[in-house]
Amino acid sequence: MKKFAFISTNTIKEYYNFLLNKEKANRYISDLIKISLIVLFVLVCGFVYFRYISLSSTQWYWLRRANSDLSALNFQYEIVKTEILEKNQQNWANMYWNSQTKTIIEVNPELVELPKKSELTYSK
């Protein structure tokens, strides 16, 4: 003999109506939970943005600025170096090629120092 389990549709319908009524009664709490989850999600996204994206782009900005200052100082150093080489070449030409006029140009090399505040390291 076969056994058959039967659940009437009325009990399913009653249980569904019970769940709907319970949800309607607790709608305020469910809305509060939804709003709090959305606010929590926005706060976590804001924290991730400010901690990783904004902070890293700010650090890269200062690193790029320090690199540009360094390249400007290197460029000034190269200009001074070429001026010193030109003066040395003029001295050499005056000393050895033209023996009639012995006017010697004094060369005072300028020292170019990097500022001590420029650091080109990435530190946290």
C-alpha positions as CSV (number, residue, x, y, z in Angstrom):
1,M,0.0,0.0,0.0
2,K,1.3,3.4,-1.0
3,K,1.4,6.3,1.6
4,F,0.7,9.7,0.4
5,A,1.5,12.9,2.3
6,F,-0.9,15.7,1.6
7,I,-0.6,19.3,2.7
8,S,-3.6,21.3,2.1
9,T,-3.3,24.6,0.2
10,N,-5.2,26.3,3.0
11,T,-2.3,25.8,5.5
12,I,0.2,27.1,3.0
13,K,-2.0,30.1,2.3
14,E,-2.5,30.7,6.0
15,Y,1.2,30.5,6.6
16,Y,1.9,32.9,3.7
17,N,-0.6,35.3,5.1
18,F,0.9,35.0,8.5
19,L,4.3,35.9,7.1
20,L,2.9,38.9,5.2
21,N,1.1,40.2,8.3
22,K,4.3,39.7,10.4
23,E,6.3,41.6,7.8
24,K,3.8,44.4,7.7
25,A,4.0,44.7,11.5
26,N,7.8,44.8,11.4
27,R,8.2,47.0,8.4
28,Y,9.7,49.8,10.5
29,I,12.4,47.5,11.7
30,S,13.2,46.1,8.3
31,D,13.3,49.6,6.8
32,L,15.7,50.6,9.6
33,I,17.9,47.6,8.9
34,K,18.0,48.4,5.1
35,I,18.9,52.1,5.7
36,S,21.6,51.1,8.2
37,L,23.1,48.6,5.8
38,I,23.2,51.3,3.0
39,V,24.8,53.8,5.4
40,L,27.3,51.2,6.5
41,F,28.1,50.4,2.8
42,V,28.6,54.1,2.0
43,L,30.9,54.6,5.0
44,V,33.0,51.6,4.1
45,C,33.4,52.8,0.5
46,G,34.3,56.3,1.8
47,F,36.9,54.9,4.1
48,V,38.4,52.8,1.3
49,Y,38.5,55.8,-1.0
50,F,40.1,58.2,1.5
51,R,42.5,55.6,2.9
52,Y,43.9,54.1,-0.3
53,I,43.0,56.2,-3.4
54,S,43.1,59.7,-2.1
55,L,46.1,59.2,0.2
56,S,48.2,57.4,-2.5
57,S,47.4,60.0,-5.1
58,T,48.5,62.7,-2.6
59,Q,51.8,60.9,-1.9
60,W,52.4,60.5,-5.6
61,Y,51.8,64.2,-6.1
62,W,54.5,65.1,-3.6
63,L,56.8,62.6,-5.1
64,R,56.3,63.9,-8.6
65,R,56.8,67.5,-7.3
66,A,60.1,66.5,-5.5
67,N,61.3,64.8,-8.7
68,S,60.5,67.9,-10.8
69,D,62.5,70.0,-8.3
70,L,65.4,67.5,-8.5
71,S,65.3,67.6,-12.3
72,A,65.3,71.4,-12.2
73,L,68.4,71.4,-9.9
74,N,70.1,68.9,-12.2
75,F,69.4,71.1,-15.1
76,Q,70.9,74.1,-13.3
77,Y,73.9,72.0,-12.4
78,E,74.4,71.0,-16.0
79,I,74.2,74.7,-17.1
80,V,76.9,75.6,-14.6
81,K,79.0,72.7,-15.7
82,T,78.8,73.7,-19.3
83,E,79.7,77.3,-18.4
84,I,82.8,76.0,-16.5
85,L,83.8,73.8,-19.5
86,E,83.5,76.8,-21.8
87,K,85.6,79.0,-19.6
88,N,88.2,76.2,-19.3
89,Q,88.2,75.8,-23.1
90,Q,88.7,79.6,-23.5
91,N,91.6,79.5,-21.0
92,W,93.2,76.6,-22.8
93,A,92.8,78.4,-26.2
94,N,94.2,81.6,-24.7
95,M,97.2,79.8,-23.1
96,Y,98.3,77.6,-26.0
97,W,96.9,78.9,-29.3
98,N,97.4,82.6,-29.0
99,S,100.7,83.2,-27.3
100,Q,100.6,87.0,-28.0
101,T,97.7,87.8,-25.6
102,K,97.7,85.9,-22.4
103,T,94.5,87.1,-20.8
104,I,93.3,84.3,-18.5
105,I,89.8,84.1,-17.3
106,E,89.3,83.0,-13.8
107,V,87.0,80.2,-13.3
108,N,85.2,79.9,-10.0
109,P,83.1,76.8,-10.0
110,E,79.8,77.2,-8.3
111,L,78.6,74.4,-6.1
112,V,75.0,73.4,-6.5
113,E,73.6,71.5,-3.5
114,L,70.4,69.7,-3.3
115,P,68.0,70.9,-0.6
116,K,68.0,68.6,2.4
117,K,64.2,68.5,2.5
118,S,63.9,66.7,-0.8
119,E,63.5,63.0,-0.2
120,L,62.8,60.7,-3.1
121,T,61.7,57.7,-1.1
122,Y,58.3,56.4,-0.8
123,S,57.6,56.1,3.0
124,K,54.4,55.5,4.8
